[in-house]
Amino acid sequence: MPRVSDDPHDAGETAATTAEAVVDLNAIAHNTRLLRSAAAPAAMMAVVKADGFGHGAAQVAQAALASGATWLGVAHAAEALALRKSGFTAPLLFWLPPPPDAVDAVLAAGIDVSVGSVSGLQAVADAAARTGTVAGVHLKIDSGMSRGGAPAEVWGRLFTWTHQFQDAGLLIARGLWTHLASAEETGSAALHIQMNDFRTAIEAARAIGLSSVILHVANSAAALHTPQARFDLVRPGLSLYGIEPVPGRTFGLRPAMTVRAPVVLTKRVPAGTGVSFGPDYYTSRETTLALVPLGFADGVPRRASNRGEFSIRGVRCRVAGRISMDQVVLDVGDLPVREGDTAVMFGPGAGGEPTVSEWALWGDTTANEVLTRIGPRVTRRYLPL
């Protein structure tokens, strides 16, 4: 039975027989407390969509709620229903329009629904009438990002109908919210316009009688970096998992995931020889190649071929040749690597191993994508609180 070390980044630690993602729930707890403190007195919604950014939605939700978060947020109705089925009773919001056959179940489970159109509001009200429940709705405003939400010309009708349905006992207007496009750019004109538009929406909602709604705007960057966007509730996602959201600034977040796999084969090759494990790599020196069972099907960005690095015995080793579906070859030089040694794709970086942010650069993508694409063949293991 493989053992998860107290420090999953120990150089030379023998890995499990398959690839694994070690998730440090103490890091999730630390990040939750840090975010909660930075945004105070605003409350905090822990965003656990996409299976907790690949970390495990239920495990992250439990750690975050135990450490100061009071809400949970996801994108899809199915994600919200899964959390309720797992026993989570905390206030819970999802924001993509639900499929018609899921609305009744969502309302029965006491899950709040985001609404960004009059037709969407009508569908929720109809479901509430049909099921004899009272729906909790959060009205989403498009303040300029153009990724869902009601545009300004619809606000009046949306707020008026919300007030009427609320008077009829079909729903409760629980929140008013929007999504910022560039919260990390505190001095940008776009951010200024979005904030002004949201304040205009607040005034319009209050003029119609929607005066007790929870106001929430701030994502990770805004929760830490943009005080004017915090309002009543902040919704950190990426920062909850320890990724710094503002370029050039650090806030003391702790990355929670380490992805690692065993070396399963080594091979000494002479100078000027193409890699036997795959094409497109030649070396002018004699070297050792190491095969690691992690590929693009497991979330290793293929665009990082010949660029990405793993850490073995505390030493960084370059990807040699193309990253394939199931495996990657590393040039380990003269490092005395053995089969069974641990190859760390990324981790917190404290032991010199690559970080998620570095893999995002090598793969021409974002840290969000690297984390969420770590596939189901990579076993999740948890370091408990």
N, C-alpha and C positions, 0 to 999 in steps of 0.2 A: 504494500500500500504506500503510495508516494506521500511524502511529508511536506506540508507547506511551512516553510521557514518563517520564524517571527520577522525576519528581514528577507523578503523575497528576492532581493537583489544581491545576495551574498555571492561574491566571485567564486566560481568553481562549485557552487551548489548543484547537486545532481537533480535534474528536473524529473517531472513525471514522464510517463512513457508517451504521452501525447502533448500537444500544445495546450497551454492554459492561460487564462487571464485571471490574475490574482487581484481581487478587489479589496482594498483596505477600507473597511467601514468606519474606522476611526478618522480617516481622512475626510470622508463624507461628513461626519459629525463636526470635525474641526471647521470645514468650509461653511457648513450651515451656521455655526455660531458666529463665525467671522462676518458672514453676509448679514445675518440678523442684527448684529451689533452695528455694522456700518450703515444700515438702512433705518435704524431705530429713529422714531417710534413706529415706523411702518411695520406691518406684519409681513410674513414671508410665505410665498407659495413655492414649494419645491417642484420644479418641472422635471417629470420623470417619463416623458414621452420616449418613443423608440426604445422601449425596454430599459429605461433609465440610461439613455445614451450608450446602450450596450453593456451597462454595468449590472443590470438586473433591477427592474422597476420596483418589485416588492421589497427587496433588500435595501435599496437606496431610500425608498419611502419610509421604511421603518426607522432607519438611522436618522433621517432628516427630521421626522416628526419628534423623535426622542431628543433632538438637539435644538429645538426652537421653531421649526417650521410649523405652521398651523393649517396650511392648505396644500393640496396636491393638484398639479396641472398636467394634462396630457393633450395630445392632438385629436385622437380618434375616440369614438364612442366605445369601440371594442376594448381599447386600453383602459378606459374608465371602468367599464363593467368588470374587467378582469381584476382590477384593484379591489372593487367592492366584493367580488367573489372570494378574494384572498383575505377578507375580513377587515379592510380599512374603512373606518367610519368617519374620517376627517372630511371637512368640506373639500369637494372635488369638482374641478371644472375641465371640460374638454371644449375645443374651439373649432374643429372642422364640422361642417354640416353633417348631421348623422343620416345614415340611410333610413328611409321611412319605416322599415320594420324594426328599427332599434329604438325609436323614440319612446315607445311605451315602457320598455325595459329600463331605459335611462331614467325616466321620471319615477318609476316604481322604486328604483335604487337610490333615490334622493341625490342624483348627480345634476349639477348645474350645467346649463347649456349656453354656449355663446351664440348670439343671434346678430346678424349683420344685414338683414333685409326684412321688409314687411312680410314677404311671403314666408320666410323662415319663422318669423314670429307667429304668423297665423298657424303654421303647422304645429308648433309647440303648444299653442293655445288649444287647438283642436284635440291634440293628444291628451292634454290635461283634462278637458271636458269629457273625453271618452273614457279615461281611466279613473276619474274622480280624484286626481292628485293636483297638487299645486306645484307648478314648475318654477324652479329658480333660474332666472336668465341673466346673462351679462351682455349688455349691448355693446357690440364692437363698432368703433368708429374708424373709418378710413381717414387718417390725418395726413396722408401723403405717400405711404409706402405702397399702396395699391395692391396689397396682398389680402384681399377680403375686407369686410367691414363696410359700413354704410357710408356713402359719399355725402357731402354736405347737403345736397339738394333733397336727400331722403330723411335727414334727421328729424324734421318736423313731424312727418307722418309716422316714422318709427316711434318717436317718443309719445305721440298722441295715442297711438294704438296700444302701446305698452301700458300707459296709464289707464286706458279703458279696460284692458284685460285684467289689470291688477285690481281695479275696482270691482270687477266681476268675480274675483276670487279664483281666477284661473292660473295666475302666476305672481311671482314676486320679482320685481326688478332688483336684482342683487348687486349688480356691478355695471360700471361703465368703463370701457378700456380701449386701448389702441396699441399699436405695435410700432416701435421706433426703428427707423432704417439705419441710423448712424449714431447710436447713443454714445459711442466712444469719442465722437468729435464734438466736444462740448461747446465750441465756439462756432460751429457750422451754421450757415443760414438755413439749411434744410431742417436741422434739429429745432432751431428757433421757430420756424414756420409750423412744424408739427406740434410743438408745445402750445403755441398760440391757438392753433385749430382745435386742439383738445380742450383748452380752456373755454373756447367759444361753445363747444359741444356741451360742456358742463353747464354753462349758463343757460343754454337752450333747454336742456333736460330739466333743470331746476325751475325754469319759467313755466313748464307744463305740470310740475308737481312731483317730479322724480328727484327728491332731495335727500334720500337716505341711502343712495347707492355707494358701494365700495369703488373707489377710483384706483385704477392700476394701469401703469404704463411701463415701469422700469424692468428691463431685462438685466442680464448679468452686468454689462458695462455700466448701465445707468444706476443700478443698485449701488455700485461701488464708486462711481465717478461723476454722477449727474444728480446732485441733490434735488433740483427743481422737478425731477421726474419721479420722485419716490411716492408721493401721495400717500394712500392708505395701505397699499400692498405692493410688494415687489415680486417679480417672477424670474429669479435666476435659473438658468439652465446650465450652460457650459461651465460657469464658475463653480457650480455645486460639485463638479467632478474634478476641480483643481486646475482648470486651464485659465490662465490670466487673460481677461477679455479686452484689455486696453493696450494696444501696442506701445512699448516703451515704458510701461508701468508695471510694478509688481505690488501685490496687496497681501502676500503671505499665504496664498492658497496652496493646498497640498494635492498634487495629482493622486487619484485614487486607484488607477489601474496600471498593472504591469503585465505585459504580454510576453510570454517566453515559451521556448520549446527545446527539446533535447537535440543535440547533434546525433544523427543516426548513422552517419558514414563519413569517414575522412579518406582523403586520397592525395598522395604526393605526386605532383606533376612537374616535369622539367621545364626549363625556360623555353619560351616561344611556342608553347603548346596551347591549343584551344581547349576550353573546359569540356571534359568528357560528359559532365552532367547537363550541358546545354550549350547553345551556340553564342556567338557574339562576345566572347571574352578571351583575350590573349594576354599573356604576361611575359615580360622580358626577363623574368627571374624565376628560379625554381621556387615553388611555393606549395603550401598545403591548402586543399579545398575541403570545406565542410558542408555537408548536406543537412538542412534543417526542414522539418515537415510543416512549413507554413507557406502558403501561397496566396495568390490573389483571391481564391475562393474563400480564404479565411480572413481577408481584409487587408493583406499587404498590397499597397498600391502598385500596380504594374508599371506605372510611369516612374517609379523609383528604381527601376532596373539600372544597374551599374552606378547608382547614386546613394541608395540607402545604406544604413549601417546597423549592425547588431553589436551587442557587447558580449564577449566571452571571456571569462576570467578577468573581468575588469578592463579588457582591451577592446577597442572598437575595431570591427572587421567589416570591410566593404562588401556589398552585394556584388557577386561576380556573374555577369551575364544577365539574361532575362529572368524576371520573376515569373515562375510558371503557376499553374492553377493550384498545385498541391505542395510546392516546395520551393526553396530558395537555396542557392549556393553562395557560400561566403569564402572570400580569400582571407585565410587566417595567417598567411606568411609562415614564420617559424614558431608561432605560438604552439606550445605543446598541448594541442587539443585532443581530447579522447572522445570516443563515442559515449554518450550519456552526459557529457558536459552541457550546461545550460547556456542557451543563446537567448539573450534578452532583446526583443524587438524595440520595446520602449518601456519606460517607467518614470518615476519622479525625477530622475537625473542626478540624484544625490551621490550615486556611486559611479558617475561618469557615463552611465548608459544613455542612449538616445531618448529624447522626449517625444511626446505626441506632436508637439509643434514642429520639431525637426522633420518628422515623417510627413507632416502636412506640406512642408517646403519641398522635400524631395519628391513628393507625389503630386505637386502642383494642385493642392486641394486645401481643405480646412481641417482643423483639429476635430471639429464636429463630425466630419465625414469619416476620418480615420477611426474614431471611437465607435461610431454606430455601425461601421462595416465589419467589425470583428465578428466573424461568423459563428454559427452554432456548433461547428466542429471543435471550436476552441472552448474547452471546459472552463466554466466559471468556478473559482474557488474564493471563499470569503475569509478574510481575517476579521474576527468578530470585534464588536465594541468592547 
